[in-house]
């Protein structure tokens, strides 16, 4: 006897599920039932014995939200799913297979074959479509040309998803737009709470709650493409170094050397040991006569490098100032910024708008994809790094390093002249 599956779709979800289009999407504000629809649909596919592929924004979301929800859903329906967390496969005895990945490791999906449906949850946070679809295209082979693509997302200004919503090109591309107000399961208290949390910025409220696609002039990025100078000025000034070395298990550690005009050098390593990091910093300090080193000590991971630098650097009779910074600590301007990270990014943005030349394309991409919101008290707060990583395929490490190098330059400028005069004097006498 076939089991009766209790599906409690909302009207807009029901209409989308039974639509015969091969490409269909759901764009909406927070709390509109987007994730419920996507995961429940994928669970139905499993019960029907289909082979499907599912993407969500980050590994933490995949492990902490997606996986527990779909397993609980299947078990509540009376099924006993088998989960292979190493290979990222959920399977049922009827042959149903669901391959699941985050956008952080989307390239691993290439091994999935004969896929009938592909789910892209929070597609606006996915890597560039050309990269993503080149990875998933092989998954659609041997499916008889029947593979369906299902998208869902909250808008994200500047993303390809927003462009698709505005002007869908495929003939059979159906898009349904809803807000939290269309979800009768959401209580008025819940709706009001979300509105209160994001009410500091009316544009952010329009995007996140009401699911609006904002116009270009309403974009809330830290920097826009047109903000970056097209050439480097001749001015120089003193040199400072930013060391973004925080985070255990990170792929890259980025070190930047800058002066008033722009980036002098970017260095990186994949080795997390302190001695390797110190060697890079030491080379940059001596190469450019740097006067200041700012080290990311978020989580305490930069402490070893900080201690080494603090003891070691005396360049040409001049002590190099070493500063440790925690991105999560309080901002100096507590009224304007939620934390030091937001303050540092906006201080650097001011430098760019005043002529600082950013020669790194990676850095430009990271800054233009770093968005912000305002808290209820009106403080500026940047989006989480996981969201940026999901969008561009990497953490904004180069941007972080540049912001560190720029940090406290204004404060240092007041006594930099005296130090440089002393340094020049000693240098002239062979020190």
Secondary structure as UniProt FT lines:
FT   HELIX           11..17
FT   STRAND          23..28
FT   TURN            30..31
FT   HELIX           34..47
FT   TURN            48..49
FT   STRAND          51..56
FT   HELIX           59..61
FT   HELIX           62..66
FT   HELIX           67..76
FT   TURN            77..78
FT   STRAND          82..84
FT   TURN            85..88
FT   STRAND          89..91
FT   TURN            93..94
FT   STRAND          97..102
FT   HELIX           103..111
FT   STRAND          117..121
FT   HELIX           123..125
FT   HELIX           129..136
FT   HELIX           137..140
FT   TURN            141..142
FT   TURN            144..145
FT   STRAND          148..153
FT   TURN            157..158
FT   HELIX           160..166
FT   TURN            171..172
FT   STRAND          173..178
FT   HELIX           180..182
FT   TURN            184..185
FT   HELIX           188..197
FT   TURN            198..200
FT   HELIX           202..208
FT   TURN            209..210
FT   HELIX           216..218
FT   HELIX           225..227
FT   STRAND          240..244
FT   TURN            248..249
FT   STRAND          253..258
FT   STRAND          262..269
FT   HELIX           274..288
FT   STRAND          292..296
FT   HELIX           298..300
FT   TURN            301..302
FT   HELIX           303..312
FT   STRAND          314..315
FT   TURN            316..317
FT   STRAND          318..319
FT   STRAND          321..325
FT   TURN            327..328
FT   TURN            334..336
FT   HELIX           340..353
FT   TURN            354..355
FT   HELIX           361..368
FT   STRAND          371..374
FT   TURN            376..377
FT   STRAND          380..382
FT   HELIX           385..392
FT   HELIX           397..406
FT   TURN            407..408
FT   HELIX           409..428
FT   TURN            429..430
//
